[in-house]
Amino acid sequence: MEKRVVCQMSYLPLGDADGMRKVKKVLGIIKDSGLEYTICKLSTTVTAEKEEIFALVNKIYDEMKPEGLFVFDMRITSFYE
C-alpha cells in the first residue's frame, strides 16, 4: 500500500461575478470523491493516496475548464502517516 499524502488546494475563479457558485461546485466535487478532506477559510486539504489525489485534481480541472478562467493552486506533501 502506498503512503498517503496531503494536498492543500485553492480554487480561484477569474473575472467572474459568479465565483462563489464555482467554488461551491469544486467543493462538491471534493465531497463527492469520498476522500478525507478539511475545508478551511482559504483552502481545502485532502488526504489520500497519491493516485487518488491526482485523479481528483484531474476531475476538478476537467469539470471546471468549461466554466471559464481560474487559478487552481496546489501544494502536495509527499509523506503522511
C-alpha positions as CSV (number, residue, x, y, z in Angstrom):
1,M,0.0,0.0,0.0
2,E,1.3,3.4,-0.9
3,K,1.7,6.1,1.8
4,R,-1.0,8.7,1.9
5,V,-0.2,12.3,1.0
6,V,-1.8,15.6,1.9
7,C,-2.8,18.0,-0.8
8,Q,-3.7,21.6,0.0
9,M,-5.7,23.1,-2.8
10,S,-7.3,26.5,-3.6
11,Y,-9.6,27.3,-6.5
12,L,-9.9,30.9,-7.6
13,P,-12.3,31.8,-10.5
14,L,-11.0,34.8,-12.5
15,G,-13.0,37.7,-13.9
16,D,-16.4,36.4,-12.9
17,A,-19.2,37.8,-10.7
18,D,-20.5,34.2,-10.2
19,G,-17.3,33.0,-8.5
20,M,-18.9,31.6,-5.3
21,R,-21.1,29.2,-7.3
22,K,-17.9,27.9,-8.9
23,V,-16.1,27.5,-5.6
24,K,-19.1,25.6,-4.3
25,K,-19.1,23.3,-7.4
26,V,-15.4,22.5,-6.7
27,L,-16.2,21.7,-3.0
28,G,-19.0,19.5,-4.2
29,I,-16.6,17.5,-6.4
30,I,-14.2,17.1,-3.5
31,K,-17.0,16.0,-1.2
32,D,-18.3,13.5,-3.8
33,S,-14.9,12.0,-4.2
34,G,-15.3,10.1,-0.9
35,L,-11.7,11.2,0.1
36,E,-10.9,12.6,3.5
37,Y,-11.0,16.4,3.4
38,T,-11.0,19.5,5.6
39,I,-12.4,22.8,4.4
40,C,-10.5,25.8,5.7
41,K,-11.0,29.6,5.1
42,L,-8.7,29.9,2.1
43,S,-8.0,26.3,1.0
44,T,-9.1,22.7,1.4
45,T,-6.8,19.9,2.3
46,V,-7.4,16.4,1.0
47,T,-5.7,13.3,2.4
48,A,-5.5,10.2,0.2
49,E,-3.1,8.0,-1.8
50,K,-1.1,9.9,-4.5
51,E,-3.1,8.4,-7.4
52,E,-6.4,9.3,-5.8
53,I,-5.2,12.9,-5.3
54,F,-4.1,13.2,-8.9
55,A,-7.4,11.7,-10.1
56,L,-9.3,14.3,-8.1
57,V,-7.1,17.1,-9.4
58,N,-7.8,16.0,-13.0
59,K,-11.5,15.7,-12.3
60,I,-11.7,19.2,-10.9
61,Y,-9.7,20.6,-13.8
62,D,-11.8,18.8,-16.4
63,E,-15.1,19.8,-14.9
64,M,-14.1,23.4,-14.2
65,K,-12.3,24.2,-17.5
66,P,-15.7,24.8,-19.4
67,E,-16.7,27.2,-16.6
68,G,-14.0,29.8,-17.6
69,L,-10.7,31.1,-16.4
70,F,-9.3,30.1,-13.0
71,V,-6.2,29.6,-10.9
72,F,-6.0,26.1,-9.2
73,D,-3.2,26.2,-6.7
74,M,-2.0,23.0,-5.0
75,R,0.7,22.0,-2.5
76,I,1.3,18.3,-2.0
77,T,3.2,16.9,1.0
78,S,4.9,13.7,-0.1
79,F,4.5,11.9,3.1
80,Y,1.9,11.3,5.7
81,E,1.4,8.5,8.2
